[in-house]
Amino acid sequence: MILVNFKIYKKTFGDGAIEMVKICKKVMEETMVEIVPVVSALDAVRVKEAGINPLLQSADEYFEGAKTGYVSPTQAKELGIRGALLNHSEHKVKPGTIKKMLKAWPEGFEAIVCLQTLGQSQGWAKRIKATMVAYEPSYLIGSQDKSVASEKPEVIKKMAEKYKPIPVIVGAGIKSAKDVETALKLGAKGVLVASGVVEDKDPYGRLLELAKAF
């Protein structure tokens, strides 16, 4: 599995999001590797209609009622969206809030909880009830010469063993087939990528390279 975080680069929202989904869909069809866009709530329905059911980049703690401006997990599920990423290092959520959200989480709506350190997995996220756990050391996000696979192999292995049978995916600096191969050998079930693909001069070629490593 490859999660492709579109973030909110100008080239990946609106019509740009649809073009990027077409690339994801093409690579998925060519390699049979599952590729999931992680998109802005503003683009989620259009992305779904373009052929791949996405994850939201985040969701909020208020599920319904007299609240304004929040992204409701319940509403997203009713719109047919696949699930949401929680606690990305660029959109952190308090541990207590995450636990409260997961207790009320809509059935069948996926929750991918991001962790930045091994310490979090040994502390507040020790028994977290998530669909998947994403390990992303924040200091490696966007790195041009290092990745979670090259710098934190021992943590990937510990995370994969600790959360089994919950799948663990890894991200931060992932940009090559070697990164993917290393992560999978250590027990990860997939990778989370962003700028390494969507900001590449040839996003199709880069994503295809990563998918072929599975």
N, C-alpha and C positions, 0 to 999 in steps of 0.2 A: 504493500500500500504506500502511495505517495500522497501526502497532503500538500497542496500548493497554496500558500498564503498569499492572496492578492494584495494584502495590506490596502492602503488607499493611495497608491501611486496613481497619477493622473492617467497613465496608460492602461490601468487595470480597473477603472470603474466606468460605468455607463456602457457605451458601445465597446470600449476597450476590454471590459470584463467578458463580453460575449466573444470577442476575438480570441481571448486567452482560453476560454472554455472550449472553443473549437480545437485549439492546439491540444489541450488536455484530452479531449475526446479522441482525436486522431491517434495520439500516442497510446492511449488505452486500448483502442481497437487493434493497433498494430502489434502490441506486446502482450495483451491480456493481463496487464498489471493494473490493479485498481488505482485510479487517480481521482482525488477528491478536492475540488476547489474550496478554499476557505475565504469567504467573501463578506463584503459589507452587507448589512441588513437591507440597505437600499437596493442592492442588486440581486438579492437572493432569489426572488421569484423568477426574474428574467433568466438568471443563470440556470435554474431548474428547468424552465421551459426550453432552454437551449440544448438540453440533453444530458446534464449531469446534476444529480441532486447534491447541493453543497452543504457545507457547514457554515454557520455564522462565525464571524471573528470573535464575537463575544455575545453574552446575553446578560440581562440584569436580574436582580433579586426579586423584582415585583412581577408576579405572574398574571394578575388581573386586578381590576378595580379602579379606584379613583387615583390614578397615578399618571403623570404626563411626561412624555419624552423618553420612556424606557423601552427596551427591547424585551418583550415578553416571551419566555420559552414556550408557554402555552399557545400563544398566538402563532408563533413560528411553526410549532408542530401542526396546528390546524391548517396552516398554509401548505403543509406537505414538505417542509424543510427537514433535512436529515438530522441535524443536531447543532451543537455549538462548542466552540473552543472556550475554555475558561482559564483565567489567570495567566494569559500570555504576559511575558515580562514587559511588554509595551502597554498592557492594559490589566494591571494587577487587581486582584480582588482579595479582600481580607479573608483569612482562613475560616473564621467563624461564619462569614457570609457564604462561602463555598459550601460548607457543611450543611447550612440551613437550606440552601438552594437544592442540593442533591437529595435531601430528604423529601422535598416536594416536587422533584423533577418529573416531568410528564413521562409516562411509560412509553417506551419505543422511541423516545427522542434522545439521541446520543449525546453524551457528555464526555468531552476530551479535556482532561485537566492537566494544565502545564505546570511543571515543577522546574525550578532553576537549580536546585542543589540536592545532593544526597541527604543532607540534614532534614530537608522538608519531608522526605519520604520516611524518615525515621521519627519525625515529630508529628505535626498536625495531620499530615497526609498518610500516616501509617496504615490506616484501615479504610482508606477512602473508597467510596463506592462509585466508581466511574466506569464508563464504557471502555475507555483507553486512558493511559497516562502518557503524556508527552514530556520527555526530558530535554530541556533546552537551557544550557548555561548562558545567561544573558550576555556575558562579556565576549562570547564567541559569535553572537548574532551579527551577520553582515561581514564577518572576517573574510579577508581575501586570501589568506595563506594558512589558516588553521581551521579545524572543525572539531565538533564534539567527538567524532570518530578518532581523530588523531591525538587529541588532548585528554580525553576522558574515557578511554576504553574500559577501564576497571569499573567506572561508575555505571556505564551502560550495562555491563554484565551483572552487577549487583542489582540494578533496577529491574532488569528482566527477570531475575531469579526471585526477587522479593514480591513482585506483583503477580506472578503467574497464578492463575490463568488469565488475568487481565492483560491484554496486549500492551506492550510498551513501544512507542515510537520515539525517535530522537531527531533533534534538529539543532541548528546553529552552525553556520559555516559549511553545511553540506552542499557540495557542488560538483563532485566527481563520482565516477563509477566505483573507484576505490573506497571512497567514504561510505557508499551504500553497502558494498560487499563486507567491509569491516563491521558496520553496525549490525548487519544480519547475522554474521558469524558469532557475534557477541550475544545474540538473543533478541535483538530488536525485531519487531514485526513490520516495521516500515520507517519512513523518514518524513520529516516536515521541512519543506523548503520554501523560500520566498525570493529574495532579491537574486540569489544565485541562478534562478530560472527566469523570473518575470522581468528582471533588469538586464538579462543577457541579450547580446546582439542577435542571437539566434535561439529564442526560447524553445522552439520546437526541437532543435538539435540537442540542446542541453537536457531537456526533459527526456528525450528519447535515450540519451546516453545513460541517464540515471535508471530509467525503467528497464533497460536491457541488463542491468547489473543484478536483477532479482532472479 
